[in-house]
Amino acid sequence: MYSTRFFLFTRRSKQMKNMLTIFILSLLVLSTLPSSPAEPPNVCIIGSGIAGSSVAHFLRQYSASDDPPTIGQIQIFERNGVVGGRMATVSVSGETFEAGASILHPKNFHALNFTKLLNLKIRKPSSSSFSLGIWDGHKFVFKTLTSNSKLPLVQKMVSLTNSILMFVRYGFSLFRMNNFVESAVDSFLKYYESVESRPVFKTVDEMLKWAGLYNFTKRTLQAELVDAGLAPLLMEELVTVITRINYGQSICMSGLAGAVSLAGSGGGLWSIEGGNWQMAAGLINRSDVALHLHTEIQSISYLGDYYELNSTEGNSYTCKVTVIATPLDELNIRFIPAISIPERKLQHTHATFVRGLLNPAYFGFEAVSEIPELVGTIEDPELPFSSISVLKQHNETDMTYKIFSREPMEDALLDHIFSVRRETVRINWGAYPHYSAPERFAPFLLDGLDLYYVNAFENAASTMETSAVAAENIARLILLRFSGQVDSSLSNLKRSNSCTSTLHSDL
Ligand SMILES: Cc1cc2nc3c(=O)[nH]c(=O)nc-3n(C[C@H](O)[C@H](O)[C@H](O)COP(=O)(O)OP(=O)(O)OC[C@H]3O[C@@H](n4cnc5c(N)ncnc54)[C@H](O)[C@@H]3O)c2cc1C
């Protein structure tokens, strides 16, 4: 009995010794290993337009060499069945045209880089000069020459004559307008400076002030142009035509969006062969993103250390970081707790596509060929459309047109304007903000934690490029927060925002 107990004791003490040795050895091994890294934060992006896809792209690009990775899984939620948002195409009689965002500026450098990176093909505008007419509802107050000739010399002569016609009507104001636009574009170019010399911006105000663009958002385009020395006639006619085409608004819109709109009427404009939406598709494809199409997010709840996103179909997603990449103005997303942003209205633009033929009599002409290829309009509440342009001339009696208007184009009205209408497609866009100076901006960081809002920048101007520029800044904000250099001033935002009286739209 004794011997058995002794045997058991010695056996147990040996086992304990072995366990102790294993424990000490494990401690030694563990102490030599690097401490196990915490899970990198996952990022959920609502919206697959150029803003959402650019956030994903820049997050991956700027953290590509991080070891351990700064960013975990990226998910994009898109309520539609296709990506691209307002970069969308429309099919008219089997042919495809841009339905929303259609033109890019030669200095839209993010878009140019995306195009190169994704191997997309640039479509340059046709070199032949198109004719422009400014319609006041009764007559064309200004009209350039049209030429159907394909001869380069004839085209050059027509283009030169049209420049002279413009100069005769608007004089040196044209150069002043050009200088105004150039100076705004030059300031915008600061957003392409290297990341070493360019700060990460916590607010839109800060971002605009740094580039010298903030003051343009505080005054109307009209006030800016008066200061720039433009003649009233140029503002009432050509400038108004441009702002009505590009933003469906008058020269009372805020100055920066107005300048961007004027920049979008210059030379060298381009687009992507096959559709600008391919930028978003390509960026999503190469950014290791889990894309959820047909998934509409209806609520975002902050649950302590993460957000829970709920879709209309009843699915839940857990996200450390949430990025809203769509305008919140007409959405019913429920925020828990509620967030507060300045109220903003969207300008609705009705894009109507018609395959058929304009009625020359509507414009006081005998022949269709007398109607300019681009009919712009002055500011008059009686005018039922902002512009009509020829998208494609199939032959002399068969064309595809795009009409922009503030109200829907009813059949009776279209039957008045067109002598032939083979097909009509209507799209009602909640297109861009209704710009009203002085602009007030929602914060990029909606709750001072990890809920970001790219489209806060849209009050400055709404374009594909400005969305990409804002998205790049958001990606840098996120990386700054999770790369170990937590910026403590960001977490203070929550408290200061909730007390700010100017923030009043509770969502
Ligand atoms: C008629 C028109 C003409 C334009 N012309 C030009 C132009 O020539 N050049 C130019 O640069 N810009 C132009 N713009 C502006 C340009 O389209 C926008 O500034 C830009 O495309 C905005 O991109 P975004 O990604 O910020 O938003 P969006 O493209 O609107 O993307 C937001 C996405 O979020 C999705 N979404 C919304 N809510 C939810 C939800 N709850 N859950 C899931 N998904 C959701 C939407 O379906 C959408 O796909 C034009 C716009 C319009 C409407």
The ligand as an ORCA input file, in Angstrom:
! r2SCAN-3c Opt
* xyz 0 1
  C     -27.813     63.934    -65.541
  C     -26.460     64.070    -64.896
  C     -25.396     64.562    -65.643
  C     -24.136     64.659    -65.062
  N     -23.087     65.055    -65.844
  C     -21.839     64.966    -65.361
  C     -20.724     65.133    -66.225
  O     -20.869     65.328    -67.435
  N     -19.483     65.047    -65.670
  C     -19.285     64.760    -64.342
  O     -18.128     64.657    -63.914
  N     -20.336     64.589    -63.510
  C     -21.601     64.675    -63.977
  N     -22.660     64.440    -63.157
  C     -22.428     64.294    -61.709
  C     -21.881     62.909    -61.393
  O     -22.719     61.932    -61.928
  C     -21.808     62.689    -59.876
  O     -21.166     63.770    -59.240
  C     -21.021     61.435    -59.524
  O     -21.253     60.390    -60.427
  C     -21.385     61.054    -58.091
  O     -20.850     59.788    -57.780
  P     -21.089     59.157    -56.335
  O     -20.389     57.852    -56.334
  O     -20.697     60.152    -55.330
  O     -22.656     58.949    -56.208
  P     -23.602     57.996    -57.060
  O     -23.067     57.814    -58.426
  O     -24.964     58.544    -56.929
  O     -23.496     56.583    -56.323
  C     -24.229     56.286    -55.164
  C     -24.653     54.819    -55.232
  O     -25.208     54.465    -53.974
  C     -26.304     53.606    -54.183
  N     -27.161     53.676    -52.994
  C     -27.897     54.735    -52.562
  N     -28.529     54.420    -51.414
  C     -28.181     53.157    -51.109
  C     -28.521     52.286    -50.019
  N     -29.344     52.681    -49.046
  N     -27.988     51.044    -50.013
  C     -27.164     50.623    -51.014
  N     -26.822     51.424    -52.066
  C     -27.318     52.660    -52.105
  C     -26.957     54.167    -55.438
  O     -27.773     53.211    -56.059
  C     -25.742     54.546    -56.260
  O     -25.328     53.509    -57.098
  C     -23.939     64.317    -63.709
  C     -25.018     63.833    -62.951
  C     -26.258     63.691    -63.547
  C     -27.386     63.119    -62.747
*
